[in-house]
Amino acid sequence: MKLVMAGVDLETEVELSPVAKAEAAAFSPYSSPSTALLLQRRVVAWAKETGSPATVRVRVADRSFDLHKDPLASKCGYFSEAWLESGDVELPASFPGGCEAFEVIALFCYGDAVALDPFNVAAVRCAAEFLGVGGLGARCDLYINQVVLQSWDDALIVLQRCQPLLPVAEELLIVSRCVESLAFMACMEILDPEQRRDQPGAVGARALVGRRWDAELVKELAARDLWIKDLIALPFEFFERIVQALRRQGMKEKYVSPVVLFYANKWVLSKKTHKFWATTDEAVDGETDANRRAAAIMEGVIALLPVEAASVAASGSIPVAFYFALLSRSLTLELSDESQTRLREQVASNLQFARVDDLPLPEQETDRPIADSREVRAVESIVSNHAVSVRRKGAEAIAELWDRYLLHIASDPKLRPERLSELIGVIPAGDRKNHNHLYEAINTYLVEHRGLSGEDKATLCGHLDCRKLSHEACIQAVQNDRMPLRLIVQALFVQQLHTHRAFRECSDSFRCAHSGELVPGAGAYTPSPGCPAIPTSQPLSGGSPYESHHAPRDARLRARDDASDYETASFRIQALEQEIISLKRTLQRHNTLKGSARRGGGNKEPSFRVATDADAPAAIKRRAAVSGSCIGSMRWGSQRRCASRILRVFARLAVFGRGRSRGKQSKCRAATEQLNCM
């Protein structure tokens, strides 16, 4: 291009540098031709028309613009006469929009029409406010209201472009207008009757209920709904305001909560995001910077979670596994005390809905036992605090959950018995209505620690109550050679009580059925399979000893008698253990004397008597050595004979039959004979 400027022939090639071209393209892909090229052409044209050279140099960041004084002074209040007299003006670093926005402002000052689009309108509006270009600012506001806020994509673009323009964009209400518009359009997306479909966000969150947390699966579910995918890509300061606007405009929590879940999964729980942050060029110390960014977002996510976490989890809007995933991630981050407390309170309120797979365990093996890991200690702290809470709910379900959790921990070979006993004591004894899972955990620990002393076994099994074991668990405990003798005998006694109770209920039901047949006008009684209870509607005669109003009182009396018998049996068992210990010592002493006599050569074996049995020496030869507190070292034949002797002692002490009917004594003898035949 050939130009004549100020009477001098100049041959000027108006071209942009590669850097300027790249900046212009990044500023607004819609601008064609670029604003920088138009500005340079306009400056040359102005110099040609007026014959005056460009006398003012404006520096913006690392670029300089040679412009004319009159256009700038006429439309920009910032460029006063005092500034322009020097001929050199440098805009401060706080100037919003940078070089690209200034190019649009300068082009507007030269009287040319400027092209506004969603990519540059926010920066131009902020720059116009800074430089005092009133006419251009009003035009930008009109474009935002009539074009940007009517389109989901345009509003999203403008909101993203506002991040480097803060706080000027916030003062000009650009951010707030875009936030409210996006929230409104999201509500319309949910309420749109033409779509006639359930929302993928809510459906996706409900699909996670009852499953282990999988960040990649959650990411796939979030991508099914475009508006959710767009929102979770926003910076957190904007996302937080949109979530608040959604709730303020009346969107139901079952639609809002999954959006928060998907955002947390993308920026906090995803390992890919953490790896990207740790390896980016902007990170000085990769791992530390990544954890710092994740901690800041996580604290905001915790604040966005609904207060009534239990009701939200029960409805399926947020799966319980999400709370435990946040808890596990928080252990690697430095959160504030307020955020940690709030997160743990929300986890505690969802304990009754949790599954054992939701509870965190250490992912990598270390030299420390699993029970001493930060994951286990965090869950232990939450469960123990919930156990003493006044407003706790679902104590029985939490106790069962904790016992199942102990089953995973008990398989650790490095777990100490004292630590396991401490973990068992986290749940109050009264909260455990069933001891089956606790028995499985202790049995698993005994399998992994076969060299455990009898005292440690007795301490661990002391937490078990055979009365709270199921019928199958009782049978397994009786046949388990790793259990202490005391527990085996208690399980035998409980089985005996169950048998007596079953016989008694069947007998009572049989008598009630026959007494009902003798009452005139009474309907026929059809017993159900098993041992049915006494029908309360059965009309019985006034003198019948089986009247229905006596049944609850008799049941309470029988339960009290059973409990008394169980306590009495516990004391008897302790005495039997002492007797067995004494018997073991006697057998060991006898074996020592017998061995020394054989070494002496031909001497007669010393004889002695055990208790009052005349055949004691012969019996001792057949018996194996008996351990002091555990039946595990005895052979099955020895166990059978030992149990037989214990039952005979019970019979002598009248634990099973003193003062009772001969029929019950015959049942005891039948049970003894059955055990002898095993």
MARTOR-173247 format. One record per residue (C-alpha): x negated, y negated, z negated; residue number from 1; residue in one letter. Coordinates in steps of 0.5 Angstrom, whole numbers. Each point is the difference from the previous one (the first is absolute). Layout:
REM MARTOR-173247
      c1      c2      c3     n   res
       X       Y       Z   NUM     A
...
END
This chain:
REM MARTOR-173247
      c1      c2      c3     n   res
       0       0       0     1     M
      -3      -7       2     2     K
       2      -6      -4     3     L
      -2      -7      -1     4     V
       0      -2      -7     5     M
      -2      -8      -2     6     A
      -2      -1       8     7     G
      -5       5       0     8     V
       0       6       4     9     D
       0       7      -4    10     L
       1       7       2    11     E
       3       3      -6    12     T
       2       8       0    13     E
       5       0      -6    14     V
       0       7      -2    15     E
       0       3      -7    16     L
      -5       4      -4    17     S
       1       7      -1    18     P
       1      -1      -7    19     V
       5      -5       1    20     A
       4       4       5    21     K
       0       6      -6    22     A
       3      -5      -5    23     E
       5      -3       5    24     A
       3       7       1    25     A
       0       2      -7    26     A
       3      -6      -2    27     F
       6       1       5    28     S
       0       5       5    29     P
       6      -3       3    30     Y
      -4      -6       2    31     S
      -1       0       7    32     S
      -4      -4       2    33     P
      -4      -1      -6    34     S
       1      -6      -4    35     T
      -7      -2       0    36     A
      -1       0       7    37     L
       6      -4       1    38     L
      -3      -5      -5    39     L
      -6      -1       3    40     Q
       3      -1       7    41     R
       5      -5      -4    42     R
      -6      -4      -3    43     V
      -4       0       7    44     V
       7      -3       3    45     A
       1      -5      -5    46     W
      -7      -3       1    47     A
       1       0       7    48     K
       7      -4       0    49     E
      -3      -5      -6    50     T
      -7       0       2    51     G
      -2       0      -7    52     S
      -5       6      -2    53     P
       2       4      -6    54     A
      -3      -4      -6    55     T
       2       5      -6    56     V
      -3       6      -2    57     R
       4       5      -5    58     V
      -3       6      -3    59     R
       4       5      -2    60     V
      -3       6      -3    61     A
      -6       2       4    62     D
       3      -4       7    63     R
       0      -7       2    64     S
       5      -3       4    65     F
      -1      -7       4    66     D
       6      -4       0    67     L
       3      -7       2    68     H
       1      -4      -6    69     K
       7      -3       2    70     D
       4       6       1    71     P
      -2       3      -7    72     L
       1      -7      -4    73     A
       7      -1       3    74     S
       3       7      -2    75     K
      -5       3      -6    76     C
       1      -4      -6    77     G
      -6       4      -2    78     Y
      -5      -4       5    79     F
       0      -7      -3    80     S
      -4      -6       3    81     E
      -5       1      -5    82     A
      -1       7       1    83     W
       0      -1       8    84     L
      -5      -6       0    85     E
      -6       5      -2    86     S
       2       4       6    87     G
      -2       6      -4    88     D
       6       4      -4    89     V
      -1       7      -4    90     E
       6       3      -2    91     L
       0       3      -7    92     P
      -1       8      -1    93     A
       7       0      -3    94     S
       3      -2       7    95     F
       5       5       2    96     P
       0       4       6    97     G
      -7      -2       2    98     G
      -2      -1       7    99     C
       6       3       4   100     E
       5      -4      -4   101     A
      -4      -7       1   102     F
       0       1       8   103     E
       7       1       0   104     V
       1      -7      -5   105     I
      -5      -3       5   106     A
       4       2       6   107     L
       6      -3      -3   108     F
      -3      -6      -1   109     C
      -2      -1       7   110     Y
       7       0       2   111     G
       0       7       3   112     D
       6       6      -2   113     A
      -3       5      -5   114     V
       2       7       1   115     A
       2       3      -7   116     L
       1       7      -2   117     D
       1       5      -6   118     P
      -8       0       0   119     F
      -2      -7       0   120     N
       6      -4      -3   121     V
      -1       1      -7   122     A
      -8      -2       1   123     A
       3      -6       4   124     V
       5      -2      -5   125     R
      -5       0      -6   126     C
      -5      -4       4   127     A
       5      -5       2   128     A
       2      -1      -7   129     E
      -8      -1      -2   130     F
      -1      -5       6   131     L
       6      -3      -1   132     G
       3       1       7   133     V
       8      -1      -2   134     G
       3       2       7   135     G
      -4       6       1   136     L
       2       3      -7   137     G
       7      -1       1   138     A
       0       3       7   139     R
      -4       6      -4   140     C
       6       0      -5   141     D
       5       1       5   142     L
      -3       5       4   143     Y
      -1       4      -7   144     I
       7      -1      -1   145     N
       3       2       6   146     Q
      -4       5       3   147     V
      -5       3      -5   148     V
       5       1      -5   149     L
       5       4       4   150     Q
      -5       5       2   151     S
      -2       6      -4   152     W
      -7       0       4   153     D
      -1      -7       0   154     D
       1      -1      -7   155     A
      -4       5      -2   156     L
      -6      -3       5   157     I
       1      -7      -3   158     V
       0       3      -8   159     L
      -7       4       2   160     Q
      -3      -6       3   161     R
       2      -4      -6   162     C
      -5       4      -5   163     Q
      -6      -5       2   164     P
       4      -6       0   165     L
       2       0      -8   166     L
       2      -4      -4   167     P
       1      -5       6   168     V
       5       5       3   169     A
       4       2      -6   170     E
       0      -8      -2   171     E
       4      -1       7   172     L
       5       6      -1   173     L
      -3       4       6   174     I
      -1       6      -5   175     V
       6       0      -4   176     S
       5      -1       7   177     R
      -4       6       3   178     C
       1       4      -6   179     V
       7      -1      -1   180     E
       2       1       7   181     S
      -4       7       0   182     L
       4       2      -6   183     A
       7      -2       3   184     F
      -2       4       6   185     M
      -2       6      -4   186     A
       7       0      -3   187     C
       3      -1       6   188     M
      -4       6       3   189     E
       3       4      -6   190     I
       7      -2       1   191     L
       0       0       7   192     D
       7       5       1   193     P
      -2       1       8   194     E
      -6       4      -2   195     Q
       4       5      -4   196     R
      -6       4      -3   197     R
      -3       1      -7   198     D
      -6      -5      -1   199     Q
      -6       4       1   200     P
      -4      -4      -6   201     G
       5       3      -5   202     A
       0       7       4   203     V
      -7       0       0   204     G
      -1      -1      -8   205     A
       5       5      -1   206     R
      -3       5       4   207     A
      -6      -1      -5   208     L
       4       3      -6   209     V
      -3       6      -3   210     G
      -6       0       4   211     R
      -7      -1      -1   212     R
      -3      -7       2   213     W
      -3       0       7   214     D
      -2      -7       2   215     A
       0       2       7   216     E
       7       3       0   217     L
       2      -7      -3   218     V
      -3      -4       5   219     K
       3       4       6   220     E
       7      -1      -4   221     L
      -1      -8       0   222     A
      -2       0       7   223     A
       7       3       2   224     R
       4      -7      -2   225     D
      -4      -6       4   226     L
       3      -6      -5   227     W
      -4       4      -5   228     I
      -6       1       4   229     K
       0      -7       1   230     D
       1      -2      -7   231     L
      -5       4      -3   232     I
      -6      -3       5   233     A
       1      -6      -3   234     L
      -5      -3      -6   235     P
       3       1      -7   236     F
       1      -7      -1   237     E
       5       0       5   238     F
       3       7      -1   239     F
       1      -2      -7   240     E
       4      -6       2   241     R
       4       4       5   242     I
       2       6      -5   243     V
       2      -6      -5   244     Q
       5      -3       6   245     A
       3       7       1   246     L
       2       1      -7   247     R
       2      -7       0   248     R
       4       1       6   249     Q
       4       6      -3   250     G
      -4       6       4   251     M
       1       6      -4   252     K
      -5       3      -4   253     E
       0       6       3   254     K
      -2      -3       6   255     Y
      -5      -5      -3   256     V
      -4       5      -4   257     S
      -2       4       6   258     P
      -3      -6       3   259     V
      -5      -1      -6   260     V
      -2       7       0   261     L
      -2       0       7   262     F
      -4      -6      -1   263     Y
      -3       3      -6   264     A
      -2       6       4   265     N
      -3      -4       5   266     K
      -4      -4      -4   267     W
      -2       3      -6   268     V
       1       8       0   269     L
      -2       1       7   270     S
      -8       2       0   271     K
       0      -2       7   272     K
       1      -7      -2   273     T
      -5       0      -5   274     H
      -5       3       4   275     K
       1      -6       5   276     F
      -1      -5      -5   277     W
      -6       3      -3   278     A
      -3       1       7   279     T
       2      -7       3   280     T
      -5      -6       1   281     D
       3      -4      -5   282     E
      -1       4      -6   283     A
      -7      -2      -3   284     V
       1       6      -5   285     D
       4       5       4   286     G
       3       4      -6   287     E
       1      -5      -5   288     T
       3      -5       5   289     D
       5       5       3   290     A
       2       2      -8   291     N
       1      -8      -1   292     R
       5      -1       6   293     R
       3       7      -2   294     A
       1      -2      -7   295     A
       3      -7       2   296     A
       5       3       4   297     I
       2       5      -5   298     M
       1      -5      -5   299     E
       5      -3       4   300     G
       3       6       2   301     V
       1       2      -7   302     I
       4      -7      -1   303     A
       4       2       6   304     L
       3       6      -3   305     L
       7       0      -2   306     P
       0       0      -8   307     V
       5       6       0   308     E
      -5       5       2   309     A
       4       6      -3   310     A
       7      -2       4   311     S
      -4      -1       7   312     V
      -4       6      -1   313     A
       7       4      -2   314     A
       3      -3       7   315     S
      -6       2       4   316     G
      -2      -7       2   317     S
      -7       1      -2   318     I
      -2       7      -2   319     P
      -3       2      -6   320     V
      -7       2       3   321     A
      -1      -7       2   322     F
      -1      -3      -7   323     Y
      -5       6      -2   324     F
      -3      -2       7   325     A
      -1      -7      -2   326     L
      -2       2      -7   327     L
      -6       5       3   328     S
      -2      -6       4   329     R
       0      -5      -6   330     S
      -5       4      -3   331     L
      -5      -2       5   332     T
       1      -7       0   333     L
       0      -6      -5   334     E
       7      -2      -1   335     L
       2      -5      -5   336     S
       3       2      -7   337     D
       7      -2       2   338     E
       0       4       6   339     S
      -3       6      -3   340     Q
       5       0      -6   341     T
       6      -2       5   342     R
      -2       6       5   343     L
      -1       5      -6   344     R
       7      -2      -3   345     E
       3       1       7   346     Q
      -3       7       1   347     V
       2       2      -7   348     A
       7      -2       2   349     S
       0       5       5   350     N
      -3       6      -3   351     L
       6       4      -1   352     Q
       1       0       8   353     F
      -7       2       1   354     A
      -3       6       3   355     R
      -6       3      -3   356     V
      -3      -1       7   357     D
       1      -7      -1   358     D
      -5      -1      -6   359     L
      -7      -2       2   360     P
      -6       5       0   361     L
      -7      -2       1   362     P
      -1       1       8   363     E
      -8       2      -1   364     Q
      -3       5      -5   365     E
      -5      -3      -5   366     T
      -4       2      -6   367     D
       5      -2      -5   368     R
       7       4      -1   369     P
       6      -2       3   370     I
       3      -1      -6   371     A
      -5      -6      -1   372     D
       1      -3       7   373     S
       3      -7       0   374     R
       6       3       4   375     E
       2       5      -6   376     V
      -1      -5      -5   377     R
       4      -5       3   378     A
       6       5       1   379     V
      -1       2      -7   380     E
       0      -7      -3   381     S
       7      -2       4   382     I
       3       7      -3   383     V
      -2      -1      -7   384     S
       3      -8       0   385     N
       6       3       3   386     H
       1       5      -5   387     A
       0      -5      -6   388     V
       4      -5       4   389     S
       7      -2      -3   390     V
       3       0       7   391     R
      -3       6       3   392     R
       5       5       4   393     K
      -1       7       3   394     G
      -4       2      -6   395     A
       1       8       2   396     E
      -2      -1       8   397     A
      -6      -4      -2   398     I
      -2       5      -5   399     A
       1       5       6   400     E
      -4      -4       5   401     L
      -6      -1      -5   402     W
       0       8      -2   403     D
      -1       1       8   404     R
      -5      -5       0   405     Y
      -4       3      -5   406     L
       0       6       4   407     L
      -4      -3       6   408     H
      -5      -3      -6   409     I
      -1       7      -4   410     A
      -3       3       6   411     S
      -6      -4      -1   412     D
      -6       4      -2   413     P
      -3      -6      -4   414     K
       6      -1      -4   415     L
      -1       0      -7   416     R
       5       3      -5   417     P
       1      -6      -4   418     E
       1      -4       6   419     R
       6       4       2   420     L
       3       0      -7   421     S
       0      -7       0   422     E
       3       0       7   423     L
       5       4      -2   424     I
       2      -4      -6   425     G
       1      -6       4   426     V
       8       2       1   427     I
       3       1      -7   428     P
       2       7      -2   429     A
       8      -2       0   430     G
       0      -2       7   431     D
      -2       7       3   432     R
       6       4       1   433     K
      -3       5       3   434     N
      -8       3      -1   435     H
       0       4       7   436     N
      -5      -5       3   437     H
      -4      -1      -6   438     L
      -1       7      -1   439     Y
      -2       1       8   440     E
      -5      -6      -1   441     A
      -3       3      -7   442     I
       0       7       4   443     N
      -4      -3       6   444     T
      -5      -3      -5   445     Y
      -1       6      -3   446     L
      -1       4       6   447     V
      -6      -5       2   448     E
      -3       0      -7   449     H
       0       7      -2   450     R
      -6      -1      -5   451     G
       5      -5      -4   452     L
       0       2      -7   453     S
       5       3      -4   454     G
       1      -7      -4   455     E
       1      -4       6   456     D
       5       5       3   457     K
       4      -1      -6   458     A
      -1      -7       0   459     T
       3      -1       7   460     L
       5       5      -1   461     C
       3      -3      -6   462     G
       3      -5       4   463     H
       5       5       3   464     L
       6       2      -3   465     D
       3       7       2   466     C
       7      -2      -1   467     R
      -1      -5       6   468     K
      -2       5       5   469     L
       4       3       5   470     S
       1       8       0   471     H
      -5       1       5   472     E
      -5      -4      -3   473     A
       1       3      -7   474     C
      -1       7       4   475     I
      -6      -3       3   476     Q
      -3      -2      -6   477     A
       1       6      -4   478     V
      -4       4       6   479     Q
      -5      -5       0   480     N
      -7       2      -3   481     D
      -3      -7       0   482     R
       5      -2      -5   483     M
      -1       0      -7   484     P
       3       5      -4   485     L
       5      -5      -4   486     R
       3      -3       6   487     L
       1       8       3   488     I
       4       1      -7   489     V
       4      -6       0   490     Q
       2       2       8   491     A
       2       7      -3   492     L
       4      -3      -5   493     F
       3      -5       4   494     V
       2       5       5   495     Q
       3       4      -6   496     Q
       4      -6      -2   497     L
       2       0       8   498     H
       2       7       0   499     T
       4      -1      -7   500     H
       4      -6       3   501     R
       2       3       6   502     A
       2       7      -4   503     F
       4      -5      -5   504     R
       3      -4       6   505     E
       2       6       4   506     C
       3       3      -6   507     S
       4      -6      -2   508     D
       3      -1       7   509     S
       2       7       0   510     F
       4       0      -7   511     R
       3      -7       2   512     C
       2       3       7   513     A
       4       6      -4   514     H
       3      -4      -5   515     S
       3      -4       5   516     G
       3       6       3   517     E
       4       1      -6   518     L
       3      -7      -1   519     V
       7       0       3   520     P
       1      -5       6   521     G
      -8      -1       1   522     A
      -3       0       7   523     G
      -4       6       2   524     A
      -8      -2      -1   525     Y
      -4       2       5   526     T
      -8       0      -2   527     P
      -5      -3       5   528     S
      -6       3       2   529     P
      -5       0      -6   530     G
       2      -2      -7   531     C
       5      -6       1   532     P
       2      -5      -6   533     A
       6       1      -3   534     I
       6      -4       4   535     P
       2      -6      -4   536     T
       7       1       3   537     S
       1       7      -3   538     Q
       6       0      -5   539     P
      -2       4      -6   540     L
       4       2      -6   541     S
      -1      -5      -6   542     G
      -3       6      -4   543     G
      -5       2       5   544     S
      -7       0      -2   545     P
      -2      -2       7   546     Y
       4      -7       1   547     E
      -3      -5       5   548     S
      -1      -5      -5   549     H
      -5       4      -4   550     H
      -5       1       6   551     A
      -4      -7       0   552     P
      -1       1      -8   553     R
      -2       7       1   554     D
      -5      -2       6   555     A
      -3      -5      -5   556     R
      -1       5      -5   557     L
      -3       5       4   558     R
      -5      -5       3   559     A
      -2      -2      -7   560     R
      -1       7      -2   561     D
      -4       1       7   562     D
      -4      -6      -2   563     A
      -1       2      -7   564     S
      -2       7       2   565     D
      -5      -3       5   566     Y
      -4      -4      -5   567     E
       0       6      -5   568     T
      -3       4       6   569     A
      -5      -5       1   570     S
      -3       1      -7   571     F
       0       7       0   572     R
      -4       0       7   573     I
      -5      -4      -4   574     Q
       0       5      -5   575     A
      -1       6       5   576     L
      -6      -4       3   577     E
      -3       0      -6   578     Q
       1       7      -1   579     E
      -2       2       7   580     I
      -7      -4      -1   581     I
      -1       4      -6   582     S
       1       6       4   583     L
      -5      -2       5   584     K
      -5      -1      -5   585     R
       1       6      -3   586     T
       0       4       6   587     L
      -7      -4       2   588     Q
      -3       2      -7   589     R
       2       7       1   590     H
      -3       0       7   591     N
      -6      -2      -3   592     T
       0       5      -5   593     L
       1       5       5   594     K
      -5      -2       4   595     G
      -5       0      -5   596     S
       2       7      -3   597     A
      -1       3       7   598     R
      -7      -3       1   599     R
      -2       3      -7   600     G
       2       7       3   601     G
       5       5      -2   602     G
       3      -4      -6   603     N
       7       0      -1   604     K
       4      -6       2   605     E
       3      -4      -5   606     P
       7       0      -1   607     S
       5      -5      -2   608     F
       7      -2       0   609     R
       4      -6       3   610     V
       6      -2      -4   611     A
       4       6      -2   612     T
       0       4       7   613     D
      -3       7      -2   614     A
      -3       1       8   615     D
      -4      -7       0   616     A
      -6       3       2   617     P
       3       4       6   618     A
       3      -6       2   619     A
      -6      -5      -1   620     I
      -3       5       5   621     K
       5      -1       5   622     R
       1      -8      -1   623     R
      -4      -5       4   624     A
      -3      -6      -3   625     A
       5      -5      -2   626     V
      -2      -8       1   627     S
       2      -5      -5   628     G
       5      -4       3   629     S
       1       2       7   630     C
       3       7       2   631     I
      -4      -1       7   632     G
      -6       5      -2   633     S
       5       6      -1   634     M
       2       5       4   635     R
       7       1       2   636     W
       1       6      -4   637     G
      -3      -4      -6   638     S
       5      -6       1   639     Q
       6       5       1   640     R
      -2       3      -7   641     R
      -2      -7      -3   642     C
       7      -2       2   643     A
       3       6      -3   644     S
      -3      -1      -6   645     R
       2      -7      -1   646     I
       7       2       2   647     L
       0       5      -6   648     R
      -3      -6      -4   649     V
       6      -4       2   650     F
       5       5      -2   651     A
      -3       1      -7   652     R
       0      -7      -1   653     L
       7       0       2   654     A
      -1      -6       5   655     V
       5       3       5   656     F
       5       4      -4   657     G
       0      -1      -7   658     R
       7      -1      -3   659     G
       3       1       7   660     R
       4       5       3   661     S
      -3       7       2   662     R
       2      -1       7   663     G
      -6      -6       0   664     K
      -5       5      -3   665     Q
       2       5       5   666     S
      -2      -5       5   667     K
      -6      -2      -3   668     C
      -2       8       0   669     R
       2       1       7   670     A
      -5      -6       2   671     A
      -5       3      -4   672     T
       1       7       3   673     E
       0      -4       7   674     Q
      -7      -3      -1   675     L
      -3       6      -2   676     N
       2       3       6   677     C
      -3      -5       4   678     M
END
